[in-house]
Amino acid sequence: MISLLVFALIFSGALAGMAVRPLLSEHHLHSDTKDVVKLTAGLIGTLTALVLGLLIASAKTTFDQKTNQVRQLTATIILLDDLVTQYGPEAIFLRKLLRQSIPPMADRIWHEQARPTGKPAPFESSVEAWAFYDELERLSPNDETQRSLRSRAIVAFTEGAQMRLQLFTQAGGSIPTPFLVIMVFWLSAIFVSATLFARANLIVTISLFVCALSFAGAIFLVLELDDPFAGIMGISSSILRTALLPLNS
């Protein structure tokens, strides 16, 4: 919806330029005036290109960072399950609890801010996660090997919890709204200047339409990359949900 709104605003700038052009008097169409308008549009275009490049780079960095965090969290869960498996039959209940804790964790990561009131949801550890940690603490190692496995499992659980907190605190978009507003204003100004002195025809209109659609597509990519847990380009939750095979497999 935001991208469609951006497209409408930018293309409206081109239409506004077409509408204003017949109203211009002869001295407004002087070559010096055209040169100044072209120079101004060129400077705004350069500035817009720099800001758009920064937005794309920032959004791509956010997407890659959260993707790596999800992969690290998944790897930590697999390691934790492997440590519990090596501990022995006494820890079979822990493996069941670990598998039960994954769906609630994935739901909270991919639906972090989904609340009827529209307000951000406070962080809450799942019941399954607390049950797993309590059972892990209650393990009574019989030898040095089990003691080492239990210690490593606690460390792995702590690392996984820290990664989960990082994903929670970084939820939502990181692109400031004023960035988008100012950039859309610049783009609209460029489109106004493009049609202010040009005669409107089918080729000009189609060219401006495609250009406005391209800029709206760039904004769409920025917004999609900036929020990787939603949208059509989001990170798939199956990475985390299928990290562990069922115990009976």
N, C-alpha and C positions, 0 to 999 in steps of 0.2 A: 504493500500500500504506500509506503514512503517513497519507493522508487517510482511508482506511477504518479504520485504527487509531484516529485521532482521533474519528471518528464513534462507534466502539464504546465508547470511554472516556467520551465525553460522554453518550451515551444510557444507559450503565451508571449514570451519576450519577443520572439520572431514575429508573431502576429501583430504585436503592439507596434513594432517598427514599421511593418507594412501599413498599418492604419495611420500612423503619424506622417509618413512620407508625403502623401498628397497635400498635407496641411502646411508643409514647409514653404517658405517664401524663397525668392530667387537668391537673396544674399546668404541664406542658410545652406545653399547648395554650392557655394564657392569652393574652389579646390583647396584653399587653405583650411577651411572648416573640415573638409573630408580627410585631409592629412592628419589633423589633430584627433579626430574621432578614431581613425585607423591606428594612430600611435597609442591612444588611450586603450583601445580594445586589445592591442598587442601586449601592452604591459599587464593588463588584467588577465589576459590569456596565459601569459608566462607565470604570473602569481598563482593562478588557478591550477596550472599543471604541477607546480611545486607542492601545493597543499594536497591535491588529489594523490600525488605520488606518496606523500607522507602518510595519508590515510590508508592507502592500499598496503604500504609496508607495515604500518602499525597493526592493521587487521590481520595480515598474513603472519606476523610474529605472534599475535595472540592465538591464532588458530594452531600454529605449530607447537606453541608452548602447552596448550591444553591437550593437544593430541599426545604429546610426549608424556604428560602427567597421567593421562588415562592408561597409556601403555605401561608406565612404571608401576602404577597401582595394580594393574592386571598381573604383571610379573611378580610383584610382591605377594599377591594372593596365591599365585601358583607356588612360589617358594614356601610360603607359610603352610600350604597343604602338604608339600613334600616333607617339610620338617616334622609335621604332626604324624605323617605316615611312617617316617623312620622311627618315631618314638615307640610305636608298638600298638598292639590291640587295645591298650588302655585308653588310647586317644581317639578311638573310632567315633565316639560321640562328638568330639571336637570337629572332626571332619564333616559330620552332618550339620553342626551349627554353622560352620564356615560356609557351606553351600546355601543354607537358609538365609544367611546374612547378605548374600550377593544381590538378589532381586530388590530388596528395600534400598540398598545402597545405590543401585543403578537408577531406581525410580527417583531418588532424591537428587541425583546428579543431573539427570536429563529433564527433571521437572522442578527445578530448584525454587522458582518463583511462582509456581502455579497455585495461587490462592484465590478464593472467591472474592476477597476484599481488595485484591490487587496489590496488597502490601507484601514486601519481601518476607519470606518465611525464616524464622530464627533457626539456627542450627540445632539439631537434636540427634543424638546418637540413637541408632536403632536398638530395639530390645535384643535382637539376635546378636549384635556386636557386643553388647554388655554381657550377655550370657556366655559368648565365646571367651571373652577375656576372663570372666570369673572362673570358668572351668579350666582355662589355661593356668591360672594362678593356683588352682587347687591340685594340680598334678603333683604327685610325690615321686620324684625320680629314684630309681633303684640303684643306679650306678652313675659313673662319671659321664658316660655317653648320653644317657637320658637327661642328665642335668645340663649338659651342653646344648642338647637339642631344645630343651625347654627355654633356656636363656636366649638362644637364637630366635626362637619362635616369638618370644615377647618383644625382642628388638624389631623383628619383621612386622609384627602387629602395630607397634608404635610408629614405624615408618609409614605404614599404610594409612594409619589414622592421620598423620601429618599431611600426607598427600591429599587425603579426603578433605581436610580443612582448607588446604590451598585451593582446591577446586570450588569449595563453597564461597570463600572470600573473593574469588575471581569470577563469580557468576555474573551474568549479564554483560552488556556491551561496555566497551571502554572508549568508544569514540564520542567525544563531547558534542552535544547538540549544536552549540554555537558554531563549531567547525562546519557542520553540514549546512546550517542556515546561511552563513556568510558565503560559502562556496556556491550555493544555489543562486544567491544574489549576484555573484560575479558572473556566473554562466548566463543568467538572464540578461545581464547588461551586455555581454558579448553578442548575444543573439539579437538584441535590439539594435546594436550598432551595425550588425551584418545586413539588416534589411532596411536600415534607415535611408540609405542612398541607392539601393539596388531595386530595379524594377521587378515586381513579383511576377513569376511565371511558374509553370508546372515543375520545371527542372529545379529551380531555386527552392520551391516549397518541399519537394521530395528530399533534396539534399539536406535541408535544415531539419526535416522530420527524422531522417536517419541519424543525423548528428545528435539531435536531442535524445533519441532513443539509445544511442551509444553511451552518452553521459549518464543516463538513467540506469543503464546496465552496469556501468562502473560503480555507481552508488549501491546498486543491488549486491554486487560482489563484495563491496566493503562491509555492508551490513551483515551479509551471510557469514563471511569469514570472522567477523567480530563476535558473533554469538554461535560457536560451533556445536552447542547442544540443542539447537533448534533449527528449523528450516530445511530446505532440500539439500544443502551442502553440509549438514551437521555430521558430527562423528557418530558412527553407529554404536548403539549400546550393546550390540551383540558381542563386541570385543570383550566386554567385561562379563556379560551374562553367560557366555560359553567358555569362560576361562577354565572351569573345572568340569570334568566329566562326572556323571552320576556314579555313586558308589557301587551300584549293581551292574555297571557296564563292564 
